[in-house]
């Protein structure tokens, strides 16, 4: 039994999600290989080779793989699929767009948001916005799954590096073309990998008031998140959304300001190690999972908290 993990990267650095996906692969037992598909991505392959438990890194290098277009990446994975019992992707935007293509072309039933490995063919995954956990068993020849990264501790670097094998890259499928990338540059940590997250909800009232979180986030060195209600109201951009239809986070500290705690939001952050809630409604659902709660006016509490810190 051998598992292939598809590396997440930007052709220069390996993204933290890869470490979590490798951790899930190690729980399956057997050998673990990592595929680095990109362009001029030798540095990424070297980083992947140092991960504990990785037996081999496969490097497919071609211009057509530079932007991780799902059609081309899926074709590269399919060219290798016959040698593997399991193919794992991180449950990121890239993983969620590529894994279904691979599963469909292998005639396999994809397992989404894997959170626990029970056996080589049996897994646990959340359903109903995390209110229930389903145990699923796969009878497919090749198991294709996406891994919820917050459910597995990141794999550390080992003492010795695994061999890196260059493989032939598949031809460009021509099914899609990279046009441009619009990327927000911020001095703050990336939301899904931040150790501290300060999130705001509809209770902040406006985009101008949402800036009230900045001094607190700056003091804590935190990423800034938002509930879907805050995003839909235009208080914060889409890439800040935390929840079932946004980003899944599990930081060491999560501060929820003016967030009532709708089930969709809780699904995206309830695995945080410490949760602090600030809300004027003592009956807000967020207090049901918070480790610490402050019932009060956020416009008084948050500035006072930032000042005292």
C-alpha positions as CSV (number, residue, x, y, z in Angstrom):
1,X,0.0,0.0,0.0
2,X,1.4,3.3,-1.1
3,X,-0.1,6.8,-0.8
4,X,0.5,9.7,-3.1
5,X,0.1,13.2,-1.5
6,X,-0.3,16.1,-3.9
7,X,1.9,19.0,-2.7
8,X,0.5,22.5,-2.3
9,X,3.0,25.2,-3.3
10,X,3.6,28.4,-5.2
11,X,6.7,27.0,-7.1
12,X,9.0,28.7,-4.6
13,X,7.7,27.4,-1.2
14,X,5.8,24.5,0.0
15,X,2.5,25.5,1.7
16,X,1.8,24.3,5.3
17,X,-1.3,22.4,4.0
18,X,1.1,19.8,2.6
19,X,2.5,18.9,6.0
20,X,-1.0,18.2,7.3
21,X,-1.9,16.0,4.3
22,X,1.3,14.0,4.8
23,X,0.3,13.5,8.4
24,X,-3.0,12.0,7.3
25,X,-1.1,9.8,4.8
26,X,1.2,8.5,7.5
27,X,-1.8,7.3,9.5
28,X,-2.7,5.0,6.7
29,X,0.5,3.1,7.0
30,X,2.6,2.0,4.1
31,X,4.8,4.1,2.0
32,X,4.2,7.8,1.4
33,X,5.2,9.6,-1.8
34,X,4.7,13.3,-2.6
35,X,4.0,14.8,-6.0
36,X,5.4,18.2,-6.7
37,X,3.9,19.4,-10.0
38,X,4.9,22.9,-11.0
39,X,7.6,24.9,-12.9
40,X,11.0,25.7,-11.5
41,X,9.8,24.0,-8.3
42,X,13.0,22.2,-7.3
43,X,13.1,24.1,-4.0
44,X,9.6,22.8,-3.2
45,X,10.6,19.2,-3.9
46,X,13.6,19.6,-1.6
47,X,11.4,20.9,1.2
48,X,9.0,18.0,0.7
49,X,11.8,15.5,0.7
50,X,12.7,16.5,4.3
51,X,9.2,15.7,5.7
52,X,9.3,12.9,8.2
53,X,7.9,9.6,6.8
54,X,8.1,10.6,3.1
55,X,9.8,7.9,1.1
56,X,10.1,9.6,-2.2
57,X,9.3,12.9,-3.9
58,X,8.2,13.0,-7.6
59,X,9.0,16.2,-9.4
60,X,7.0,17.0,-12.6
61,X,8.4,20.3,-14.0
62,X,6.8,22.1,-16.9
63,X,5.4,25.5,-17.8
64,X,1.9,24.0,-18.1
65,X,2.0,23.0,-14.5
66,X,3.1,26.4,-13.2
67,X,-0.3,27.7,-12.1
68,X,-1.8,24.4,-10.9
69,X,-4.6,24.5,-13.4
70,X,-6.9,21.6,-12.2
71,X,-7.2,20.1,-15.7
72,X,-3.4,19.8,-16.1
73,X,-2.7,18.8,-12.5
74,X,-5.4,16.1,-12.7
75,X,-3.8,14.7,-15.9
76,X,-0.5,14.5,-14.1
77,X,-2.0,12.7,-11.1
78,X,-3.8,10.3,-13.4
79,X,-0.6,9.4,-15.2
80,X,0.7,8.1,-11.8
81,X,-2.5,6.8,-10.2
82,X,-2.1,3.1,-11.1
83,X,0.9,2.8,-8.8
84,X,-1.0,4.0,-5.7
85,X,-3.7,2.8,-3.3
86,X,-4.6,6.2,-2.0
87,X,-4.3,9.7,-3.5
88,X,-4.6,12.6,-1.0
89,X,-5.2,16.3,-1.6
90,X,-5.4,19.0,1.1
91,X,-8.9,20.4,1.3
92,X,-7.9,23.8,-0.1
93,X,-9.2,25.6,-3.2
94,X,-6.7,23.8,-5.4
95,X,-7.4,20.4,-3.8
96,X,-11.2,20.8,-4.0
97,X,-11.0,21.7,-7.7
98,X,-8.6,18.9,-8.7
99,X,-9.6,15.9,-6.6
100,X,-13.1,15.6,-8.1
101,X,-11.6,15.5,-11.6
102,X,-9.2,12.7,-10.6
103,X,-11.9,10.8,-8.7
104,X,-14.4,11.0,-11.6
105,X,-11.8,9.8,-14.2
106,X,-10.8,6.9,-11.9
107,X,-14.5,6.1,-11.4
108,X,-14.0,6.5,-7.7
109,X,-16.2,8.0,-5.0
110,X,-14.3,10.9,-3.5
111,X,-14.1,11.2,0.3
112,X,-14.2,14.9,1.2
113,X,-12.9,16.6,4.3
114,X,-11.3,13.6,5.8
115,X,-10.8,14.2,9.6
116,X,-9.8,10.8,10.9
117,X,-8.3,7.6,9.5
118,X,-10.0,4.6,11.0
119,X,-8.5,2.0,8.6
120,X,-7.1,1.9,5.2
121,X,-10.6,1.9,3.7
122,X,-12.5,3.6,6.4
123,X,-12.6,7.3,7.3
124,X,-14.5,9.9,9.3
125,X,-15.7,13.1,7.8
126,X,-18.0,15.9,9.1
127,X,-21.6,16.4,7.7
128,X,-24.4,18.8,8.4
129,X,-21.9,21.7,9.0
130,X,-20.0,19.6,11.5
131,X,-23.0,18.7,13.6
132,X,-22.5,15.0,12.9
133,X,-19.5,12.8,11.9
134,X,-20.0,10.2,9.2
135,X,-17.9,7.1,9.1
136,X,-17.5,6.0,5.5
137,X,-16.0,2.9,3.9
138,X,-14.5,2.9,0.4
139,X,-14.6,-0.1,-1.9
140,X,-12.8,1.7,-4.7
141,X,-9.5,0.3,-6.0
142,X,-8.0,3.7,-5.5
143,X,-9.1,6.0,-2.6
144,X,-9.2,9.7,-3.6
145,X,-9.7,12.0,-0.7
146,X,-9.3,15.6,0.5
147,X,-7.9,16.1,4.0
148,X,-9.2,18.8,6.3
149,X,-5.8,20.2,7.4
150,X,-7.0,21.4,10.8
151,X,-7.7,17.8,11.9
152,X,-4.1,16.6,11.6
153,X,-0.9,18.0,13.2
154,X,1.6,19.2,10.7
155,X,4.4,16.8,9.9
156,X,7.8,18.0,11.0
157,X,11.1,17.7,9.1
158,X,13.1,14.5,9.6
159,X,16.8,13.9,10.0
160,X,17.3,12.6,6.5
161,X,15.9,13.7,3.1
162,X,14.1,11.3,0.8
163,X,15.2,11.0,-2.8
164,X,13.7,13.3,-5.4
165,X,12.9,11.7,-8.7
166,X,12.2,13.8,-11.8
167,X,9.4,12.4,-13.8
168,X,8.0,13.3,-17.3
169,X,5.4,16.0,-17.2
170,X,2.2,15.4,-19.1
171,X,1.3,17.5,-22.1
172,X,-0.8,20.6,-21.7
173,X,-4.4,19.5,-22.0
174,X,-5.4,22.9,-23.5
175,X,-8.7,22.9,-21.6
176,X,-8.0,26.0,-19.6
177,X,-5.6,29.0,-19.7
178,X,-4.2,31.1,-16.9
179,X,-5.1,34.7,-17.4
180,X,-4.1,36.7,-14.4
181,X,-3.8,36.6,-10.6
182,X,-5.2,39.3,-8.3
183,X,-3.6,38.9,-4.9
184,X,-4.1,40.9,-1.8
185,X,-0.8,41.6,-0.2
186,X,-0.9,41.9,3.6
187,X,1.6,42.2,6.4
188,X,-0.6,40.0,8.5
189,X,-0.4,36.2,8.6
190,X,-2.4,34.1,6.1
191,X,-5.7,33.3,7.6
192,X,-5.7,29.5,7.4
193,X,-2.2,29.2,8.8
194,X,-2.2,32.0,11.5
195,X,-1.7,31.1,15.1
196,X,-4.1,33.9,16.2
197,X,-7.2,35.0,14.4
198,X,-9.5,38.0,15.3
199,X,-12.8,37.8,13.5
200,X,-15.7,40.2,13.3
201,X,-19.4,39.7,12.6
202,X,-22.5,41.6,11.8
203,X,-22.5,43.2,15.2
204,X,-19.8,45.6,14.1
205,X,-22.4,47.4,12.1
206,X,-20.4,48.8,9.2
207,X,-17.1,48.5,7.2
208,X,-15.8,51.5,9.0
209,X,-16.5,49.9,12.4
210,X,-14.8,46.7,11.2
211,X,-11.5,48.6,11.3
212,X,-12.0,48.5,15.1
213,X,-10.4,45.1,15.0
214,X,-7.1,46.3,13.5
215,X,-5.4,47.5,16.7
216,X,-6.3,44.3,18.5
217,X,-5.1,42.2,15.5
218,X,-1.9,44.2,15.2
219,X,-1.2,43.8,18.9
220,X,-1.7,40.0,18.8
221,X,0.0,39.6,15.4
222,X,-3.2,38.0,14.2
223,X,-4.9,37.4,10.9
224,X,-8.3,39.1,10.5
225,X,-11.4,37.0,9.7
226,X,-15.1,37.6,9.3
227,X,-18.4,35.8,9.5
228,X,-20.4,35.3,6.3
229,X,-23.0,37.8,7.6
230,X,-20.2,40.4,7.8
231,X,-18.9,39.5,4.3
232,X,-22.4,39.6,2.7
233,X,-23.0,43.0,4.3
234,X,-19.8,44.3,2.7
235,X,-17.9,44.8,6.0
236,X,-15.0,42.6,4.9
237,X,-13.7,41.0,1.7
238,X,-14.6,37.4,0.7
239,X,-11.1,36.1,1.4
240,X,-11.7,36.9,5.1
241,X,-14.7,34.6,5.5
242,X,-14.5,31.9,8.1
243,X,-17.0,29.1,8.1
244,X,-18.6,26.2,6.2
245,X,-18.6,28.2,3.0
246,X,-15.4,30.1,3.7
247,X,-12.1,29.1,5.2
248,X,-11.6,26.4,7.9
249,X,-9.2,27.6,10.6
250,X,-7.9,26.1,13.9
251,X,-5.5,28.6,15.4
252,X,-4.2,28.6,18.9
253,X,-6.4,31.6,19.7
254,X,-9.6,32.7,18.0
255,X,-11.3,35.9,19.1
256,X,-14.9,36.3,17.9
257,X,-16.2,39.9,18.0
258,X,-19.8,40.6,17.4
259,X,-20.4,37.1,16.0
260,X,-23.5,35.3,17.2
261,X,-22.2,31.9,16.3
262,X,-24.4,30.5,13.5
263,X,-23.8,26.9,12.9
264,X,-22.1,27.6,9.5
265,X,-19.5,29.8,11.2
266,X,-18.9,27.4,14.1
267,X,-18.1,24.7,11.5
268,X,-15.1,26.7,10.3
269,X,-13.5,27.6,13.6
270,X,-14.7,25.3,16.5
271,X,-11.5,23.3,16.4
272,X,-9.5,26.4,17.6
273,X,-7.6,25.6,20.8
274,X,-8.8,28.7,22.7
275,X,-11.9,30.6,21.7
276,X,-12.7,34.1,23.1
277,X,-16.1,35.6,22.4
278,X,-17.3,39.2,22.8
279,X,-21.0,39.8,22.3
280,X,-23.7,41.8,24.0
281,X,-26.2,38.9,23.8
282,X,-25.6,36.5,26.7
283,X,-27.7,33.9,24.8
284,X,-25.6,34.0,21.6
285,X,-24.6,30.4,20.5
286,X,-20.9,31.4,20.3
287,X,-20.8,31.3,24.1
288,X,-21.6,27.6,23.9
289,X,-18.2,26.8,22.6
290,X,-16.2,29.7,23.9
291,X,-13.5,29.1,26.5
292,X,-13.8,32.7,27.6
293,X,-16.7,35.1,27.0
294,X,-17.3,38.8,27.6
295,X,-21.0,39.9,27.6
296,X,-20.8,43.6,26.8
297,X,-20.7,46.3,24.2
298,X,-17.9,45.4,21.7
299,X,-17.3,49.1,21.0
300,X,-16.1,49.4,24.6
301,X,-14.7,46.0,25.2
302,X,-12.4,45.7,22.2
303,X,-10.6,49.0,22.6
304,X,-10.1,48.3,26.3
305,X,-8.8,44.9,25.5
306,X,-6.4,46.2,22.9
307,X,-5.2,49.0,25.2
308,X,-4.6,46.6,28.2
309,X,-2.7,44.2,25.9
